[in-house]
Every structure is written in C-alpha cells, then in structure tokens.
Amino acid sequence: MLPKSTIVITNCTQRKRSPGAAICADRVLGGHREKASLSAAANYWLKSVSGGIETLPVEQTYGGRSFSEARWAAEYLNADLYVVSAGLGLLPPKTLIPHYNLTVAGGTGSIQGLLTRNQAAPSDWWKALTTATGNPDPIHKLIQSNRVERVFLALPAAYLDMLQHDLKKICKEKARKLWILTSPLGSRTLPTHLIDLVLPYDERIEGIYPGTRTDFPQRALRHFITSFPSDLTHNQAKAKVLKVMEKSIMNRPGFTRHFLAYKFRPSRGCHEWEAIYRGISN
C-alpha cells in the first residue's frame, strides 16, 4: 500500500488484545542462542514468530492510551499510522502480527543478555532486526520517499534512542518533513540535526491535557494538531507551543509546588522522569 502524504509514527505497547500466550523473546533466544550475533538472533526470532500462529492487524492488537491517541490523530489527519516495534520493526497499517513479547529493557521478554554479550546498544538491535525483515533503516526510507509530505514522530526517549542509527541517515533537506513530539529527555537522544524539529512540549502539558508519562508524546501530538493551523513553519509552531506552555495552569503561583510534589516527587529530581522513559518493550 502506497503511503499517504501524511504519516504518524508511534510506539508499540505492552498491552495487546491478541488471544493466547505471547511468544517471549527471553525464552526463544535463551540458552546458547543468547551468545549468537545480533544478526543471527534477529533472524531466528523472526522465524520463530512467523510460524503459523494466530495474527491480528496492528490496529486491533495494541492497546493503552498512547496507542489510542496516536490512532485518533492519524484518523484526524487522514494519515497512515506506522508503529515502531522492538520485536517486529516498523509496522505499516493493516500489518498482521502475532502475540509477542520482546523488550530491550528488563523483565519478561528481555534481550538484555543478548545485547550485553554482544556489547551492543538497543540501536544495534534495531539495525539487525530491520535488516532481517528485509527493510533496513525503514524510517529513513519513509522520510526519503517523495510520496510523503509530513511525518509526525510521536515517541518516548527510549524508542528514539533505539532508532539512532536509522534517524542519523535522514538528510537535512528531507528532515524538514519531520515534526517530532517527545519529552525533553527524548530531545537529548536525537541526532544533532533533528533537535530543532522537536516541538517544545514539556510537563506543563499536564495543566492542559493531563495523562501519564507513557502517553506524553501522543497527547502532545493530539494537542498540536487540534490547536494550531497546519500551514505553520517549524519556528512558528514552536513559538506557539511555547506560549501555550507558558499559560499552563502549572505556572500559576501555588499550583506548581503542589503538583510537582504529587507527580514528580522532588526528592528524586529528574530521575523519575528519566526512569519512566528508559523502559522500552514490544
């Protein structure tokens, strides 16, 4: 299916509606296979999850508010919704996928052992995985396509970190198609030439459109596309977002201290925000 002129890219979620037990990467890639190369492990994993098991379309598989917000935004924009999956690569609309569990963080389905033994980063796994799917650097290719006019990239920091190799290949000329929605921590994980494309949403959005840290990028996307004209330049858009952040109820005297004490726990400083965005799964 040819992509439309506008694309929304979001992350997968741990919540899935697929029936039956999940195929877990820590079991499939356990034992001696954890010592295999990333390339061999990626190929073996993809063969394991494609072996005649029940599948559902992407749109019907993932759950949770982050995915619901991204799906709503894609429908609002009449855009195609793509999903970044740590276990399956970049998933176009209507892709049939199995019930799986693979994460580059800790917990069930973790491949941290594989990464450690190969002295590899999550971005190395993404490179090996997408190569094994036959579609290496898929986001770079999507941006390069002349059929694509705008791409809204709504991802938390951990996913952007996983995509580093892919994103670095986007040239400056084509990069202007990108509109990036992520946390301040996410901005710091981006290649230098893409940082200027981040819309400056931060925790003050909680005073405008509240939610959780896991759905922050998608809430920011929904707020942006429903609040501002579609013909703004990046600089105009950033200026308008900053004005909205400055007017947030969180800036009112007496509110910030109470809110931060409840939501952010100052005793932990910025580490709570970072810990939430460090995890990445599925």
MOZI-V772513 format. One record per run of one state. SS is the DSSP state (a for helix, b for strand, c for the rest). FROM is the first residue (numbers start at 1). LEN is the number of residues. If there is no record, write none. Layout:
SS,FROM,LEN / SS,FROM,LEN
This chain:
c,1,5 / b,6,6 / c,12,4 / b,16,1 / c,17,6 / b,23,2 / a,25,4 / c,29,2 / a,31,5 / c,36,2 / a,38,12 / c,50,5 / b,55,3 / a,58,4 / b,62,1 / c,63,2 / a,65,13 / c,78,2 / b,80,6 / c,86,3 / b,89,3 / c,92,4 / b,96,3 / c,99,1 / b,100,2 / c,102,1 / b,103,1 / c,104,6 / b,110,1 / c,111,1 / a,112,6 / c,118,4 / a,122,11 / c,133,5 / a,138,7 / c,145,5 / b,150,5 / c,155,2 / a,157,6 / c,163,1 / a,164,5 / c,169,3 / a,172,4 / c,176,2 / b,178,4 / c,182,2 / a,184,5 / c,189,3 / a,192,6 / b,198,1 / c,199,4 / a,203,5 / c,208,5 / a,213,15 / c,228,6 / a,234,13 / c,247,2 / a,249,3 / c,252,3 / a,255,9 / c,264,2 / a,266,3 / c,269,2 / a,271,8 / c,279,2 / b,281,1 / c,282,1
